[in-house]
Amino acid sequence: MSTQHALHESHAHHTSAREDHAEPSLNAVALSATLHCLTGCAIGEVLGMIIGTALGFSDWGTIALAVALAFLFGYGLTSLPLLRSGLALTAVIPIALASDTISIAIMEIVDNAIMLLIPGAMDAGLNSIGFYAALTAALIIAGAAAYPINRWLISRGKGHAVIHQHHAH
């Protein structure tokens, strides 16, 4: 076998090995889905906490606003690319609901429970580093709590796997 032929075969083997790994792992897809969902949750949660705190809402009023905004922004971040790809709103709504509802719900339960459990977190003012530190810690833990369920859902073709079925549109 010539050196040139051996190099060609080596390159062909290397290329097909790379193509085999082109598909992201389940862990990578689950992490990406969790971070995507966490982004929407964080935007809504932070905005809700800031608005509720600034307006002097009760803890439960602030949490209600934060949860509503977290779902709104979570679904919005999922829906916009699908709408831009040409899917009708009537097709996008069930996709967003199917892909994000469980993940957002887990994140919101965990995040808000932590905010309520950290002494003074809900009463800290907007100029308090403690408020933002507690909220950041709560969101990180909430994302970690949602990761396993996102991984499980994706492995069964549910959750964010539903969105990936529509990327071709």
C-alpha positions in Angstrom: 0.0 0.0 0.0 1.4 3.4 -1.0 1.9 6.2 1.6 -0.6 8.3 -0.4 -3.2 5.5 -0.3 -2.6 4.9 3.5 -3.1 8.7 4.1 -6.2 8.7 2.1 -7.6 5.7 4.0 -6.6 7.2 7.3 -8.4 10.5 6.3 -11.5 8.6 5.2 -11.5 6.7 8.5 -11.0 9.9 10.4 -13.7 11.7 8.5 -16.3 9.0 9.1 -15.4 8.9 12.7 -16.0 12.6 12.9 -19.3 12.2 11.1 -20.4 9.6 13.6 -19.9 12.1 16.4 -21.6 15.0 14.5 -24.8 14.1 16.3 -24.7 15.7 19.7 -24.9 13.4 22.7 -28.0 13.1 24.7 -26.3 14.9 27.6 -25.3 17.8 25.3 -28.8 18.1 23.9 -30.3 18.0 27.5 -27.9 20.6 28.7 -28.6 22.8 25.7 -32.4 22.4 26.3 -32.0 23.1 30.0 -30.0 26.2 29.4 -32.4 27.4 26.8 -35.3 26.9 29.2 -33.4 28.4 32.1 -32.7 31.6 30.0 -36.4 32.2 29.5 -37.1 31.4 33.1 -34.4 33.6 34.4 -35.5 36.6 32.3 -39.1 36.3 33.5 -38.1 35.4 37.1 -35.6 38.2 37.5 -38.0 40.7 35.9 -40.9 39.5 38.1 -38.8 39.6 41.2 -37.6 43.1 40.4 -41.0 44.5 39.5 -42.7 42.8 42.5 -40.0 44.0 44.9 -40.0 47.5 43.5 -43.8 47.8 43.7 -43.9 46.4 47.2 -45.9 43.3 46.3 -46.2 40.6 48.9 -44.0 37.6 48.6 -46.7 35.6 47.0 -47.7 38.4 44.7 -44.1 38.8 43.6 -43.8 35.0 43.1 -47.0 34.9 41.1 -45.7 37.7 38.8 -42.3 36.0 38.5 -43.8 32.7 37.6 -46.2 34.1 35.0 -43.3 36.0 33.4 -41.0 33.0 33.5 -43.6 31.0 31.6 -44.2 33.8 29.2 -40.5 34.3 28.4 -39.8 30.6 28.4 -42.5 29.9 25.8 -41.6 33.1 23.9 -38.0 32.0 23.4 -39.2 28.7 22.1 -41.9 30.1 19.9 -40.1 33.0 18.1 -37.7 30.8 16.1 -40.5 28.5 15.1 -42.7 31.4 14.1 -39.8 32.9 12.1 -39.4 29.6 10.3 -42.9 29.9 9.0 -44.9 27.7 11.3 -48.3 29.0 12.1 -49.1 30.1 15.7 -51.6 27.3 15.9 -48.8 24.8 15.3 -46.3 26.6 17.5 -48.4 26.8 20.7 -48.7 23.0 21.2 -45.0 22.6 20.4 -44.0 25.2 23.0 -46.3 23.8 25.6 -45.0 20.2 25.0 -41.4 21.2 25.0 -41.2 23.6 27.9 -44.0 23.2 30.4 -42.5 20.5 32.6 -39.0 22.1 32.6 -40.3 25.6 33.4 -42.6 24.2 36.1 -39.7 22.4 37.8 -37.5 25.4 37.6 -40.1 27.7 39.0 -41.0 25.4 41.9 -37.4 24.9 42.9 -36.3 28.5 42.3 -39.2 30.1 44.3 -39.0 27.5 47.1 -35.3 28.4 47.5 -36.1 32.1 47.5 -38.6 31.6 50.2 -36.3 29.4 52.2 -33.3 31.7 52.2 -33.8 34.0 55.2 -34.4 37.6 54.0 -34.1 36.9 50.3 -37.6 38.0 49.5 -37.3 41.0 51.8 -34.0 42.2 50.5 -34.1 45.4 48.5 -33.1 45.8 44.8 -29.9 47.5 45.9 -28.9 44.5 48.0 -26.3 42.1 46.7 -28.0 39.4 48.9 -31.1 39.6 46.7 -29.2 39.0 43.5 -27.0 36.4 45.1 -30.0 34.4 46.4 -31.8 34.7 43.1 -28.7 33.6 41.1 -28.1 30.6 43.4 -31.8 29.7 43.2 -31.8 29.8 39.4 -28.6 27.7 39.1 -30.1 25.0 41.5 -33.4 25.2 39.6 -31.6 24.5 36.3 -29.7 21.6 37.8 -33.0 20.2 39.1 -34.6 20.4 35.6 -31.7 18.8 33.7 -32.4 15.2 34.6 -36.1 15.5 33.6 -35.1 17.2 30.4 -32.6 14.5 29.6 -35.3 11.8 30.3 -37.9 13.5 28.2 -35.5 14.0 25.2 -34.4 10.4 25.4 -38.0 9.5 24.9 -38.6 11.9 22.0 -40.5 14.4 24.3 -39.7 17.8 25.7 -37.2 19.8 23.6 -36.8 16.8 21.2 -40.2 18.0 19.8 -38.6 21.3 18.8 -35.8 19.6 17.0 -38.3 17.7 14.9 -39.4 21.1 13.5 -36.0 22.7 12.8 -36.3 21.5 9.2 -39.2 23.8 8.5 
